[in-house]
């Protein structure tokens, strides 16, 4: 029987155990062992091509793994399951992509309300009311009837966050949510993410925004060549990184 996060014995929301992933003969993830606690904000950082996005995509099974296990709410995400079971699982793990992935033919409020209607069977009126509240939460109540093509990149990403929240997930995953945005739009998306963290949302974030990592994260995972080389609180990671590769990474950032 699936165990709610609040009843997990050790307070963990996600546990990755000996996770390996390869594309053919090329290893992308190597023996990943890590845990995310309930209400914890973890930022995954590292150089391009290090496996960050692949790692986060395994947590809701957008990427299959070759070996190991990933447990969420007491369930092995990568155990054999039917399509309906997998969809139910993914509905409990909100995912925000780099490229928004909004439906262009639907308004903002329709994008946000669609999954509760189709997956949970919520009535259209109830789903719309909730969608408007979520759009207000991300500062876009006045854009409810606008279409993605009428919104800036930052606004589209905030709609995408509201859409993920519409399923009331206990965990949110962010895969470089600001990388496709113009610099002036980054702050509005990070502000929403900061508010979610302040409310106690469990979050796993791949991001290059080191200011966000320093100010909001509870822990940093530094990954390179498919291995987590360092796990540390932001203060320790930024002021006294232990692994030589992390030291070089931060040195490169400063320069």
Buried (B, 14 or more C-beta within 10 A) or exposed (E): EEEEBEEBEEEBBBBBBEBBBBEEEEBBBBBBEBBBBBBBBBBBBBBEEBBBBBBBBBBBBBBEBEEBBBBBBBBBBBEEBEEEEBEBBBBBBBBBBBBBEBEEEBBBBBBBBBBBBEBBEBEEEEBBBBBBBBBEBBBBBEBBEBBBEEBBBBBBBBBBBBBBBBBEBBBBBBBBBBBBBEEEBBBBBBBBBBEBBEEEBBBBBBBBBBEBBBEBBBBBBBBBBBBBBBBBEBEBBBEEBEBEBBEEBBEEEEE
